[in-house]
Structure formats: C-alpha cells, structure tokens
Amino acid sequence: MAKFLSFLSKHPFPVEAYFKSSIVLAYAIPKEDLQALIPNCLSLDIFDDKWGFIAVAMVTTQGLRPKGLPEFMGNNFFLMGYRIFVRYNSPYGRKLRGLYILKSTTDKKKMEIFGNIFTKYNYTTADFQIQEEQGQVTVESLKEKIHVIIDKSKESVDLPIGSPFPDWKEARKFAGPMPFTFSVDSLNKKVTIIEGVRENWKPRPIEVIQNQIGFMDSLNFPKAVLANAFIIENVPYQWKKGETEAWQI
C-alpha cells in the first residue's frame, strides 16, 4: 500500500486547466538565507551572484481536470503557492530550470484532498476572498494572514522599490511559473520532474499596492525585498505526467 500511495503522489497522469489569471510576486532573498530550504539535489537559481528568489503565485483556475476529460468534468479552484527558483542537473545530462515547492494553499477541501494524493505540494485549505474592481485585484485570507492588492490596469509600471533588477527585461527571467517543477524524495534520493506546457504566455508587469503574506513573514527573512510582479490572463495550461529519476547514478 505504501508503494502504491507513493506512486500516486508522483503526478501519475497529465492535467489541464484554464488559467483565468495568474498573479506572481517574486521576492529576492540573500542566497545564504535560502540555501537551507532546498534539498541537496537542487541548486538555487541566482541573480547577480547574490540573490535567490521565492515566487508567490495566486492562480484562478477553471476546468482543472485530468487531461482528456471533457471540460464540464473539471473544477474551478483558487490556488496559492510558494516556490523557490532552482536549477537541477540530472545525472542523465539534462540541465533544467524550475521551481521547488514549499507550500500550497487552496480555497476548496476537494483540491486539498486530491492535491495531496496525487502530488507532494503540501496543500491546505484557507478562507480566500478574491475581488476585482476597476483594475484592482484584492486577495485576502484571515487564516493565512494574507492581504494583497495589485493594480493591473496601468500600461507603465515601475519596478518595486529596492528590486535588485535593473529593468523589467531582467526581471521577466524570474517570472513564474517556470517550465519545470520539482518534488524531491530525500529519503530514497529521487526527484519527480513535472513539465508545464503553455501557450500565449505573455506576463505583464503589475503594481503591488499591498503585500501582506503570512507565510513569507513566518520565514523571517529580514532582508527579503519584493523584486517583481507579473500577471497573465486567459491562457490554457497543462502539466505533463511526472517523470521520476534517481538524482545519483
């Protein structure tokens, strides 16, 4: 039974959904502070030989379901995830860039249950409230101590104050989600690689008005700074079946 449950948690089938919106805030954190949060098989994706990054993604999905099922059999969820930008050098020669999961939260118990059966994304359920008015989007949760307000209506947006990036071109290189996501089984020295497939992916810079996020506060990184913020809207997205390999041969 344990082996069967372990198999289920490794993304055993492809999944598809429609992203109504995906808002991603990236926080720059000194690399020495982040190093302890990732397993040995991964390395931090570094900027300017100083900064690592945590992406906080807030995604409104429609029709999330195993690939091949009709859309009406899918479910609509709000997903919030915390990921570290990392690199993985496979012993089989691949050099991959992606994200390592720290924590995931959703607005529905159903997603928590099935998300924790079929992934190792550490889902919990929270009391999310999402509102949009005149181009401003507000995301709130009392349980998670979240109060985020972004303005997506402006055509020209400055980088956040204190961002390590010199311009939006460089900042876009750290705009999640990334092509790959990694789950790691440190006990058995195995890594599961999940590849995302996307179309018409054009992240737009947005202004962050308020960014109170309880989980980020709990990490206690006093030197963390908001580095960038992007939104994409109305795009299809797919996750391929996970590939699991030993990280040493």
C-alpha atoms as an extended CHARMM CRD file, in Angstrom:
* protein
*
       249  EXT
         1         1  MET       CA              0.0000000000        0.0000000000        0.0000000000  PROA      1               0.0000000000
         2         2  ALA       CA              2.8140000000        2.4150000000        0.8750000000  PROA      2               0.0000000000
         3         3  LYS       CA              4.4070000000        1.8910000000       -2.5350000000  PROA      3               0.0000000000
         4         4  PHE       CA              1.0690000000        2.4570000000       -4.2590000000  PROA      4               0.0000000000
         5         5  LEU       CA              0.4450000000        5.7050000000       -2.3710000000  PROA      5               0.0000000000
         6         6  SER       CA              3.9870000000        6.8180000000       -3.1860000000  PROA      6               0.0000000000
         7         7  PHE       CA              3.2990000000        6.1440000000       -6.8780000000  PROA      7               0.0000000000
         8         8  LEU       CA              0.0750000000        8.1660000000       -6.7810000000  PROA      8               0.0000000000
         9         9  SER       CA              1.8590000000       11.1910000000       -5.3040000000  PROA      9               0.0000000000
        10        10  LYS       CA              4.2350000000       11.4500000000       -8.2910000000  PROA      10              0.0000000000
        11        11  HSD       CA              1.8230000000       13.0770000000      -10.7690000000  PROA      11              0.0000000000
        12        12  PRO       CA              0.8090000000        9.7730000000      -12.4320000000  PROA      12              0.0000000000
        13        13  PHE       CA             -1.2670000000       11.4240000000      -15.2010000000  PROA      13              0.0000000000
        14        14  PRO       CA             -1.2570000000       14.7220000000      -17.1410000000  PROA      14              0.0000000000
        15        15  VAL       CA             -3.5370000000       17.5500000000      -16.0030000000  PROA      15              0.0000000000
        16        16  GLU       CA             -5.0110000000       20.5110000000      -17.8520000000  PROA      16              0.0000000000
        17        17  ALA       CA             -6.7650000000       23.7140000000      -16.8370000000  PROA      17              0.0000000000
        18        18  TYR       CA             -7.6030000000       27.2070000000      -17.9830000000  PROA      18              0.0000000000
        19        19  PHE       CA             -5.8480000000       29.9880000000      -16.1290000000  PROA      19              0.0000000000
        20        20  LYS       CA             -8.3220000000       32.8230000000      -15.7550000000  PROA      20              0.0000000000
        21        21  SER       CA             -5.4840000000       34.7080000000      -14.1060000000  PROA      21              0.0000000000
        22        22  SER       CA             -2.0830000000       34.0260000000      -12.5910000000  PROA      22              0.0000000000
        23        23  ILE       CA             -0.5310000000       36.7000000000      -10.3860000000  PROA      23              0.0000000000
        24        24  VAL       CA              3.0540000000       36.0280000000       -9.3180000000  PROA      24              0.0000000000
        25        25  LEU       CA              5.0980000000       38.0910000000       -6.8700000000  PROA      25              0.0000000000
        26        26  ALA       CA              8.8160000000       37.2630000000       -6.6810000000  PROA      26              0.0000000000
        27        27  TYR       CA             10.8000000000       38.0710000000       -3.5540000000  PROA      27              0.0000000000
        28        28  ALA       CA             14.5870000000       38.4530000000       -3.6600000000  PROA      28              0.0000000000
        29        29  ILE       CA             16.3580000000       36.9240000000       -0.6540000000  PROA      29              0.0000000000
        30        30  PRO       CA             20.1140000000       36.6310000000        0.0280000000  PROA      30              0.0000000000
        31        31  LYS       CA             21.2150000000       33.2510000000       -1.2900000000  PROA      31              0.0000000000
        32        32  GLU       CA             22.7460000000       32.1620000000        2.0130000000  PROA      32              0.0000000000
        33        33  ASP       CA             19.3610000000       32.5510000000        3.7100000000  PROA      33              0.0000000000
        34        34  LEU       CA             17.5350000000       30.3670000000        1.1660000000  PROA      34              0.0000000000
        35        35  GLN       CA             20.0650000000       27.5680000000        0.8390000000  PROA      35              0.0000000000
        36        36  ALA       CA             18.7860000000       25.5740000000        3.8190000000  PROA      36              0.0000000000
        37        37  LEU       CA             15.2640000000       25.3500000000        2.3400000000  PROA      37              0.0000000000
        38        38  ILE       CA             16.1830000000       23.2460000000       -0.7060000000  PROA      38              0.0000000000
        39        39  PRO       CA             17.3410000000       19.5940000000       -0.9020000000  PROA      39              0.0000000000
        40        40  ASN       CA             20.8870000000       18.6370000000       -1.9030000000  PROA      40              0.0000000000
        41        41  CYS       CA             19.9860000000       17.6300000000       -5.4600000000  PROA      41              0.0000000000
        42        42  LEU       CA             18.9030000000       21.1850000000       -6.3450000000  PROA      42              0.0000000000
        43        43  SER       CA             20.8120000000       24.4580000000       -6.5130000000  PROA      43              0.0000000000
        44        44  LEU       CA             19.4920000000       27.9800000000       -6.1900000000  PROA      44              0.0000000000
        45        45  ASP       CA             18.8030000000       29.9740000000       -9.3320000000  PROA      45              0.0000000000
        46        46  ILE       CA             20.9240000000       33.0190000000       -8.5480000000  PROA      46              0.0000000000
        47        47  PHE       CA             20.8790000000       36.6070000000       -9.8360000000  PROA      47              0.0000000000
        48        48  ASP       CA             23.9270000000       38.8560000000       -9.5900000000  PROA      48              0.0000000000
        49        49  ASP       CA             25.7510000000       36.2050000000       -7.5340000000  PROA      49              0.0000000000
        50        50  LYS       CA             23.7660000000       37.3600000000       -4.5140000000  PROA      50              0.0000000000
        51        51  TRP       CA             20.0190000000       36.8410000000       -4.7260000000  PROA      51              0.0000000000
        52        52  GLY       CA             17.7890000000       33.7890000000       -4.6800000000  PROA      52              0.0000000000
        53        53  PHE       CA             14.0350000000       34.0710000000       -5.1740000000  PROA      53              0.0000000000
        54        54  ILE       CA             10.7320000000       32.8360000000       -3.7830000000  PROA      54              0.0000000000
        55        55  ALA       CA              7.7080000000       33.0840000000       -6.0800000000  PROA      55              0.0000000000
        56        56  VAL       CA              4.2880000000       33.6060000000       -4.5370000000  PROA      56              0.0000000000
        57        57  ALA       CA              1.6890000000       32.5820000000       -7.1130000000  PROA      57              0.0000000000
        58        58  MET       CA             -2.0440000000       33.3020000000       -6.9180000000  PROA      58              0.0000000000
        59        59  VAL       CA             -3.8810000000       31.4090000000       -9.6440000000  PROA      59              0.0000000000
        60        60  THR       CA             -7.5750000000       31.3320000000      -10.5320000000  PROA      60              0.0000000000
        61        61  THR       CA             -8.2090000000       28.1340000000      -12.4890000000  PROA      61              0.0000000000
        62        62  GLN       CA            -11.2040000000       26.9040000000      -14.4770000000  PROA      62              0.0000000000
        63        63  GLY       CA            -11.9070000000       23.3350000000      -15.5400000000  PROA      63              0.0000000000
        64        64  LEU       CA             -8.9260000000       21.7460000000      -13.7950000000  PROA      64              0.0000000000
        65        65  ARG       CA             -9.0260000000       18.0250000000      -14.6050000000  PROA      65              0.0000000000
        66        66  PRO       CA             -7.0340000000       15.0190000000      -15.8260000000  PROA      66              0.0000000000
        67        67  LYS       CA             -6.1280000000       15.6070000000      -19.4630000000  PROA      67              0.0000000000
        68        68  GLY       CA             -8.5970000000       14.0900000000      -21.8870000000  PROA      68              0.0000000000
        69        69  LEU       CA            -11.6930000000       14.5240000000      -19.7460000000  PROA      69              0.0000000000
        70        70  PRO       CA            -14.3170000000       17.0000000000      -21.0090000000  PROA      70              0.0000000000
        71        71  GLU       CA            -14.1770000000       20.4880000000      -19.5330000000  PROA      71              0.0000000000
        72        72  PHE       CA            -17.5200000000       20.1260000000      -17.7120000000  PROA      72              0.0000000000
        73        73  MET       CA            -15.9200000000       17.4170000000      -15.5540000000  PROA      73              0.0000000000
        74        74  GLY       CA            -13.2690000000       19.8420000000      -14.3360000000  PROA      74              0.0000000000
        75        75  ASN       CA            -13.3010000000       22.0080000000      -11.2180000000  PROA      75              0.0000000000
        76        76  ASN       CA            -12.6860000000       25.6710000000      -10.5330000000  PROA      76              0.0000000000
        77        77  PHE       CA            -10.1450000000       26.4180000000       -7.8210000000  PROA      77              0.0000000000
        78        78  PHE       CA             -8.1160000000       29.2690000000       -6.4140000000  PROA      78              0.0000000000
        79        79  LEU       CA             -4.5470000000       28.1370000000       -5.8050000000  PROA      79              0.0000000000
        80        80  MET       CA             -1.7940000000       29.9240000000       -3.9040000000  PROA      80              0.0000000000
        81        81  GLY       CA              1.7090000000       28.5100000000       -3.9210000000  PROA      81              0.0000000000
        82        82  TYR       CA              5.1580000000       29.3110000000       -2.5740000000  PROA      82              0.0000000000
        83        83  ARG       CA              8.0790000000       28.1470000000       -4.7210000000  PROA      83              0.0000000000
        84        84  ILE       CA             11.8580000000       28.6630000000       -4.7960000000  PROA      84              0.0000000000
        85        85  PHE       CA             13.5760000000       29.2760000000       -8.1380000000  PROA      85              0.0000000000
        86        86  VAL       CA             16.0550000000       26.4150000000       -8.5910000000  PROA      86              0.0000000000
        87        87  ARG       CA             18.1760000000       24.5160000000      -11.0850000000  PROA      87              0.0000000000
        88        88  TYR       CA             18.5350000000       20.7610000000      -11.4330000000  PROA      88              0.0000000000
        89        89  ASN       CA             21.3900000000       18.9830000000      -13.1910000000  PROA      89              0.0000000000
        90        90  SER       CA             20.1570000000       15.5000000000      -13.9820000000  PROA      90              0.0000000000
        91        91  PRO       CA             22.7400000000       12.6910000000      -13.8550000000  PROA      91              0.0000000000
        92        92  TYR       CA             21.4070000000       11.7870000000      -17.3080000000  PROA      92              0.0000000000
        93        93  GLY       CA             22.6380000000       15.0470000000      -18.8230000000  PROA      93              0.0000000000
        94        94  ARG       CA             19.6610000000       17.4030000000      -18.6100000000  PROA      94              0.0000000000
        95        95  LYS       CA             20.1060000000       20.8690000000      -17.1240000000  PROA      95              0.0000000000
        96        96  LEU       CA             16.6960000000       22.1370000000      -16.0030000000  PROA      96              0.0000000000
        97        97  ARG       CA             15.4580000000       25.3880000000      -14.5190000000  PROA      97              0.0000000000
        98        98  GLY       CA             12.2810000000       25.4630000000      -12.4660000000  PROA      98              0.0000000000
        99        99  LEU       CA             10.6160000000       25.7120000000       -9.0750000000  PROA      99              0.0000000000
       100       100  TYR       CA             10.7720000000       23.7830000000       -5.8000000000  PROA      100             0.0000000000
       101       101  ILE       CA              7.5560000000       23.6540000000       -3.7480000000  PROA      101             0.0000000000
       102       102  LEU       CA              7.4790000000       24.8910000000       -0.1650000000  PROA      102             0.0000000000
       103       103  LYS       CA              3.7300000000       25.1220000000        0.4720000000  PROA      103             0.0000000000
       104       104  SER       CA              0.4070000000       25.2280000000       -1.4160000000  PROA      104             0.0000000000
       105       105  THR       CA             -2.9920000000       26.5440000000       -0.3640000000  PROA      105             0.0000000000
       106       106  THR       CA             -6.4150000000       26.3580000000       -1.9990000000  PROA      106             0.0000000000
       107       107  ASP       CA             -9.9610000000       27.5650000000       -1.4230000000  PROA      107             0.0000000000
       108       108  LYS       CA            -11.6350000000       24.1220000000       -1.5690000000  PROA      108             0.0000000000
       109       109  LYS       CA            -11.2070000000       20.9940000000        0.5460000000  PROA      109             0.0000000000
       110       110  LYS       CA            -11.5810000000       18.8270000000       -2.5570000000  PROA      110             0.0000000000
       111       111  MET       CA             -8.4230000000       20.3020000000       -4.0450000000  PROA      111             0.0000000000
       112       112  GLU       CA             -6.5510000000       19.8160000000       -0.7660000000  PROA      112             0.0000000000
       113       113  ILE       CA             -7.5140000000       16.1380000000       -0.5820000000  PROA      113             0.0000000000
       114       114  PHE       CA             -6.8050000000       15.1940000000       -4.1900000000  PROA      114             0.0000000000
       115       115  GLY       CA             -3.8210000000       17.5370000000       -4.4530000000  PROA      115             0.0000000000
       116       116  ASN       CA             -2.1520000000       15.7450000000       -1.5580000000  PROA      116             0.0000000000
       117       117  ILE       CA             -2.9550000000       12.3060000000       -3.0170000000  PROA      117             0.0000000000
       118       118  PHE       CA             -1.5110000000       12.9970000000       -6.4650000000  PROA      118             0.0000000000
       119       119  THR       CA              1.2820000000       15.4580000000       -5.6070000000  PROA      119             0.0000000000
       120       120  LYS       CA              3.7100000000       16.3450000000       -2.8350000000  PROA      120             0.0000000000
       121       121  TYR       CA              2.7110000000       20.0130000000       -2.9700000000  PROA      121             0.0000000000
       122       122  ASN       CA              1.6310000000       20.1950000000        0.7060000000  PROA      122             0.0000000000
       123       123  TYR       CA             -1.8880000000       21.5770000000        0.1970000000  PROA      123             0.0000000000
       124       124  THR       CA             -4.0000000000       23.1280000000        2.9160000000  PROA      124             0.0000000000
       125       125  THR       CA             -7.3660000000       24.9180000000        2.6680000000  PROA      125             0.0000000000
       126       126  ALA       CA             -7.9240000000       28.5670000000        3.5520000000  PROA      126             0.0000000000
       127       127  ASP       CA            -10.7050000000       31.1630000000        3.5720000000  PROA      127             0.0000000000
       128       128  PHE       CA             -9.7390000000       33.0670000000        0.4270000000  PROA      128             0.0000000000
       129       129  GLN       CA            -11.7070000000       36.0650000000       -0.7630000000  PROA      129             0.0000000000
       130       130  ILE       CA            -10.8840000000       37.4860000000       -4.2040000000  PROA      130             0.0000000000
       131       131  GLN       CA            -12.3420000000       40.7250000000       -5.5010000000  PROA      131             0.0000000000
       132       132  GLU       CA            -11.7010000000       42.8090000000       -8.6010000000  PROA      132             0.0000000000
       133       133  GLU       CA            -12.8130000000       46.3830000000       -9.1320000000  PROA      133             0.0000000000
       134       134  GLN       CA            -11.6190000000       48.9060000000      -11.7140000000  PROA      134             0.0000000000
       135       135  GLY       CA             -8.4270000000       47.0200000000      -12.4470000000  PROA      135             0.0000000000
       136       136  GLN       CA             -7.5030000000       46.3850000000       -8.8110000000  PROA      136             0.0000000000
       137       137  VAL       CA             -7.4420000000       42.7970000000       -7.5600000000  PROA      137             0.0000000000
       138       138  THR       CA             -7.6180000000       42.0500000000       -3.8290000000  PROA      138             0.0000000000
       139       139  VAL       CA             -6.7340000000       38.6450000000       -2.3480000000  PROA      139             0.0000000000
       140       140  GLU       CA             -7.4700000000       38.0980000000        1.3480000000  PROA      140             0.0000000000
       141       141  SER       CA             -7.3870000000       35.2660000000        3.8740000000  PROA      141             0.0000000000
       142       142  LEU       CA             -7.7450000000       35.6510000000        7.6330000000  PROA      142             0.0000000000
       143       143  LYS       CA             -6.4240000000       32.1540000000        8.2570000000  PROA      143             0.0000000000
       144       144  GLU       CA             -3.2820000000       32.6860000000        6.1870000000  PROA      144             0.0000000000
       145       145  LYS       CA             -2.8800000000       36.3640000000        7.1840000000  PROA      145             0.0000000000
       146       146  ILE       CA             -2.9610000000       37.4710000000        3.5610000000  PROA      146             0.0000000000
       147       147  HSD       CA             -3.8880000000       40.9050000000        2.2780000000  PROA      147             0.0000000000
       148       148  VAL       CA             -2.6340000000       41.5140000000       -1.2550000000  PROA      148             0.0000000000
       149       149  ILE       CA             -3.7600000000       44.3010000000       -3.5760000000  PROA      149             0.0000000000
       150       150  ILE       CA             -2.4340000000       44.6700000000       -7.1180000000  PROA      150             0.0000000000
       151       151  ASP       CA             -3.2610000000       47.1290000000       -9.8860000000  PROA      151             0.0000000000
       152       152  LYS       CA             -3.2470000000       45.5220000000      -13.3180000000  PROA      152             0.0000000000
       153       153  SER       CA             -4.6980000000       48.4940000000      -15.1950000000  PROA      153             0.0000000000
       154       154  LYS       CA             -1.5580000000       50.5900000000      -15.7230000000  PROA      154             0.0000000000
       155       155  GLU       CA              0.3120000000       50.4090000000      -19.0140000000  PROA      155             0.0000000000
       156       156  SER       CA              3.5820000000       51.5790000000      -17.4540000000  PROA      156             0.0000000000
       157       157  VAL       CA              4.7560000000       50.2720000000      -14.0850000000  PROA      157             0.0000000000
       158       158  ASP       CA              7.9700000000       50.9220000000      -12.1590000000  PROA      158             0.0000000000
       159       159  LEU       CA              9.9180000000       48.0820000000      -10.6060000000  PROA      159             0.0000000000
       160       160  PRO       CA              9.2530000000       47.6930000000       -6.8600000000  PROA      160             0.0000000000
       161       161  ILE       CA             11.4290000000       49.8930000000       -4.6730000000  PROA      161             0.0000000000
       162       162  GLY       CA             14.5670000000       48.0020000000       -3.6960000000  PROA      162             0.0000000000
       163       163  SER       CA             14.3060000000       45.4250000000       -6.5050000000  PROA      163             0.0000000000
       164       164  PRO       CA             17.7290000000       44.0220000000       -7.4630000000  PROA      164             0.0000000000
       165       165  PHE       CA             16.7600000000       44.0110000000      -11.1430000000  PROA      165             0.0000000000
       166       166  PRO       CA             17.9330000000       46.9000000000      -13.3420000000  PROA      166             0.0000000000
       167       167  ASP       CA             14.8770000000       46.6830000000      -15.6340000000  PROA      167             0.0000000000
       168       168  TRP       CA             11.7920000000       44.6250000000      -16.4750000000  PROA      168             0.0000000000
       169       169  LYS       CA             13.6690000000       42.6290000000      -19.1280000000  PROA      169             0.0000000000
       170       170  GLU       CA             15.9000000000       41.1050000000      -16.4600000000  PROA      170             0.0000000000
       171       171  ALA       CA             13.0070000000       40.8170000000      -14.0160000000  PROA      171             0.0000000000
       172       172  ARG       CA             10.9990000000       38.7640000000      -16.5420000000  PROA      172             0.0000000000
       173       173  LYS       CA             13.6050000000       35.9970000000      -16.3590000000  PROA      173             0.0000000000
       174       174  PHE       CA             12.2880000000       35.3410000000      -12.8470000000  PROA      174             0.0000000000
       175       175  ALA       CA              8.5750000000       35.3880000000      -13.6470000000  PROA      175             0.0000000000
       176       176  GLY       CA              6.8500000000       32.1490000000      -12.6030000000  PROA      176             0.0000000000
       177       177  PRO       CA              5.5610000000       29.6160000000      -13.2450000000  PROA      177             0.0000000000
       178       178  MET       CA              8.6640000000       28.0960000000      -14.8100000000  PROA      178             0.0000000000
       179       179  PRO       CA              8.8550000000       25.2380000000      -17.3340000000  PROA      179             0.0000000000
       180       180  PHE       CA              9.5730000000       22.6530000000      -14.6360000000  PROA      180             0.0000000000
       181       181  THR       CA              8.5050000000       21.9560000000      -11.0640000000  PROA      181             0.0000000000
       182       182  PHE       CA             10.4080000000       19.5610000000       -8.8020000000  PROA      182             0.0000000000
       183       183  SER       CA              9.2710000000       17.2960000000       -5.9560000000  PROA      183             0.0000000000
       184       184  VAL       CA             12.0260000000       15.5630000000       -4.0150000000  PROA      184             0.0000000000
       185       185  ASP       CA             12.0730000000       12.3090000000       -2.0590000000  PROA      185             0.0000000000
       186       186  SER       CA             15.2340000000       12.8570000000        0.0020000000  PROA      186             0.0000000000
       187       187  LEU       CA             14.9770000000        9.5070000000        1.8050000000  PROA      187             0.0000000000
       188       188  ASN       CA             15.1280000000        7.4880000000       -1.4290000000  PROA      188             0.0000000000
       189       189  LYS       CA             17.1730000000       10.1080000000       -3.3190000000  PROA      189             0.0000000000
       190       190  LYS       CA             14.6230000000       10.5420000000       -6.0930000000  PROA      190             0.0000000000
       191       191  VAL       CA             13.2780000000       13.6340000000       -7.8160000000  PROA      191             0.0000000000
       192       192  THR       CA              9.9730000000       13.9370000000       -9.6870000000  PROA      192             0.0000000000
       193       193  ILE       CA             10.0150000000       16.3830000000      -12.5950000000  PROA      193             0.0000000000
       194       194  ILE       CA              6.7430000000       17.9320000000      -13.7370000000  PROA      194             0.0000000000
       195       195  GLU       CA              6.8240000000       19.8510000000      -17.0040000000  PROA      195             0.0000000000
       196       196  GLY       CA              4.3210000000       22.6040000000      -17.7250000000  PROA      196             0.0000000000
       197       197  VAL       CA              3.0210000000       23.2770000000      -21.2270000000  PROA      197             0.0000000000
       198       198  ARG       CA              1.7290000000       26.7600000000      -22.0040000000  PROA      198             0.0000000000
       199       199  GLU       CA              0.6300000000       28.8990000000      -24.9250000000  PROA      199             0.0000000000
       200       200  ASN       CA              0.4840000000       32.6700000000      -25.4690000000  PROA      200             0.0000000000
       201       201  TRP       CA              2.4210000000       33.2170000000      -22.2550000000  PROA      201             0.0000000000
       202       202  LYS       CA              2.9750000000       36.9730000000      -22.0410000000  PROA      202             0.0000000000
       203       203  PRO       CA              3.4710000000       38.1640000000      -18.4440000000  PROA      203             0.0000000000
       204       204  ARG       CA              2.5720000000       41.8290000000      -17.8750000000  PROA      204             0.0000000000
       205       205  PRO       CA              4.1660000000       43.8840000000      -15.0940000000  PROA      205             0.0000000000
       206       206  ILE       CA              1.7320000000       44.9990000000      -12.3950000000  PROA      206             0.0000000000
       207       207  GLU       CA              1.8580000000       47.4170000000       -9.4880000000  PROA      207             0.0000000000
       208       208  VAL       CA              1.7340000000       45.9380000000       -5.9960000000  PROA      208             0.0000000000
       209       209  ILE       CA             -0.1460000000       48.1950000000       -3.5980000000  PROA      209             0.0000000000
       210       210  GLN       CA             -0.2600000000       45.8700000000       -0.5790000000  PROA      210             0.0000000000
       211       211  ASN       CA              1.5930000000       42.5980000000        0.0020000000  PROA      211             0.0000000000
       212       212  GLN       CA              0.9660000000       41.2340000000        3.4690000000  PROA      212             0.0000000000
       213       213  ILE       CA              1.6150000000       37.4830000000        3.2420000000  PROA      213             0.0000000000
       214       214  GLY       CA              1.7140000000       35.4820000000        6.4580000000  PROA      214             0.0000000000
       215       215  PHE       CA              3.8220000000       32.5990000000        5.1770000000  PROA      215             0.0000000000
       216       216  MET       CA              6.5320000000       34.9470000000        3.9350000000  PROA      216             0.0000000000
       217       217  ASP       CA              6.5350000000       36.6730000000        7.3080000000  PROA      217             0.0000000000
       218       218  SER       CA              6.8960000000       33.2980000000        9.0570000000  PROA      218             0.0000000000
       219       219  LEU       CA             10.1100000000       32.5570000000        7.1470000000  PROA      219             0.0000000000
       220       220  ASN       CA             11.7040000000       35.5060000000        8.9550000000  PROA      220             0.0000000000
       221       221  PHE       CA             13.9120000000       36.8060000000        6.1610000000  PROA      221             0.0000000000
       222       222  PRO       CA             14.5270000000       40.4230000000        7.2080000000  PROA      222             0.0000000000
       223       223  LYS       CA             16.4590000000       41.2150000000        4.0180000000  PROA      223             0.0000000000
       224       224  ALA       CA             13.7410000000       39.9580000000        1.6510000000  PROA      224             0.0000000000
       225       225  VAL       CA             12.5280000000       42.5220000000       -0.8990000000  PROA      225             0.0000000000
       226       226  LEU       CA              9.7550000000       42.4190000000       -3.4750000000  PROA      226             0.0000000000
       227       227  ALA       CA             11.6500000000       42.0620000000       -6.7680000000  PROA      227             0.0000000000
       228       228  ASN       CA              8.9060000000       41.9190000000       -9.4170000000  PROA      228             0.0000000000
       229       229  ALA       CA              5.2310000000       41.2130000000      -10.0090000000  PROA      229             0.0000000000
       230       230  PHE       CA              3.5330000000       39.9110000000      -13.1510000000  PROA      230             0.0000000000
       231       231  ILE       CA              0.1070000000       38.7880000000      -14.3140000000  PROA      231             0.0000000000
       232       232  ILE       CA             -1.0470000000       36.5750000000      -17.1630000000  PROA      232             0.0000000000
       233       233  GLU       CA             -4.7220000000       36.1410000000      -18.0310000000  PROA      233             0.0000000000
       234       234  ASN       CA             -6.9340000000       33.7830000000      -20.0050000000  PROA      234             0.0000000000
       235       235  VAL       CA             -4.4820000000       31.1210000000      -21.1400000000  PROA      235             0.0000000000
       236       236  PRO       CA             -4.6800000000       27.3010000000      -21.2860000000  PROA      236             0.0000000000
       237       237  TYR       CA             -2.1410000000       25.3580000000      -19.2410000000  PROA      237             0.0000000000
       238       238  GLN       CA             -1.1230000000       21.7210000000      -18.9490000000  PROA      238             0.0000000000
       239       239  TRP       CA              1.0730000000       19.6690000000      -16.6420000000  PROA      239             0.0000000000
       240       240  LYS       CA              2.6460000000       16.5690000000      -18.1630000000  PROA      240             0.0000000000
       241       241  LYS       CA              2.7990000000       13.2650000000      -16.3260000000  PROA      241             0.0000000000
       242       242  GLY       CA              5.6010000000       13.3730000000      -13.7580000000  PROA      242             0.0000000000
       243       243  GLU       CA              8.9580000000       11.7740000000      -14.5050000000  PROA      243             0.0000000000
       244       244  THR       CA             10.7870000000       10.3070000000      -11.5170000000  PROA      244             0.0000000000
       245       245  GLU       CA             14.5090000000        9.5670000000      -11.5260000000  PROA      245             0.0000000000
       246       246  ALA       CA             17.3080000000        8.9240000000       -9.0560000000  PROA      246             0.0000000000
       247       247  TRP       CA             19.4200000000       12.0310000000       -8.6510000000  PROA      247             0.0000000000
       248       248  GLN       CA             22.5500000000        9.8960000000       -8.3630000000  PROA      248             0.0000000000
       249       249  ILE       CA             23.6580000000        7.0100000000      -10.6090000000  PROA      249             0.0000000000
